[in-house]
Amino acid sequence: MNKDLLPPALAERVEKQEKYSDRIRGCLFGGAVGDALGYPVEFHSIDSIHAKYGSSGITEYEIDPASKVALFSDDTQMSLFTANGLLYGKTRSLLKGVASQPSYYVYLAYLDWLETQRGMSGAGGITWLSDIDGLYSCRAPGATCLDALASGERGSTINRINHSKGCGGVMRVAPVGLVMRDEDDMTVATEGAEIAALTHSHSLGFMPAAFLAHVVKNAVMAGPEVTLGVLIENAKETIQVLFAQRKHLEVFINLIDKAVSLAGNGASDEENIAMIGAGWCGDEALAIALYCALRHEGDFTSAVISAVNHSGDSDSTGALAGNIVGAMVGYDAIEEKWKDNLELKDTILEMADDLCYGCLVDPESGYVDEKWRDKYVRELVG
Ligand SMILES: [Mg+2]
């Protein structure tokens, strides 16, 4: 970005945000890496993973023979659409002065994602992602997400539309912590939950999303000096206040505590992850990811490898571990081998940078980034 072309107030803003760029890229890209590593073994037992990849399990990307890159799944697709929806809402409110809740704009973006799964190329409404051909691919999308979005009903934490506690709610909300990083912790956690509850009505489907958004936000803002243990304790405090009335709160917090305690024992990752669960549900997926991130703190590669080698939902646990560790270590610390062969890597980085710098508008000088406006608020074009 050429800061010299910007009005001074905006150049200053860009300069201030630059320090977050590496961790925001690390979070979004890291999630995609874990997702792509785990996607080929999503429905495999640990025994069948060992039989195919050896005793260390899957430790490298499986490259798609047709496209010659590693493919990510619905977790990354939906994370990108979450980001696009949030930025659409933010831009709209800046330029038009009116705004609904962020979850409303994310819901509209998810309807665009739904169209990509139905194969209606170019049918999308509000997102620039609708123009990316590579996103028109079905990668074992979650039935709950598809059914909820196709139902025409918009779920929320108070408007139940199903009983799902699947991990499809939490696996896509990391961008909430990235976009809303200047907001207070309670607001970020609340919005994480609301965005998961668009499709997942059980509290074990949306409380983990609140937790993840909180951890991601504070990982990005605090920087490398803060430990994951501290981030987890702080998120627990917020979640216990926010969901004090929810009957599954204790189950959720107990599982997080279990993951933290297992990370400090001498057993293997495989044994410990099996003690937590399989990750098909939101609380288990988050707890497995936190366990792997804690056990391998600061070591991106080891964390994502441990997060995908088990008998459960490997791509989602890999995506979540990648989001968390990536936010903590930053993009530059991620090994090159994970960057070279990932599909749509430029799209992921473009979205990460948009999440970092936001819409550049300066009411004083009247400056508006027109390229951004045309990208994010299509109805304002022309
Ligand atoms: Mg998936």
Residues whose N, C-alpha, C, O or C-beta is under 5 A from the ligand:
A	BS01	MG	S73 D74 D75 R139 A140 D315
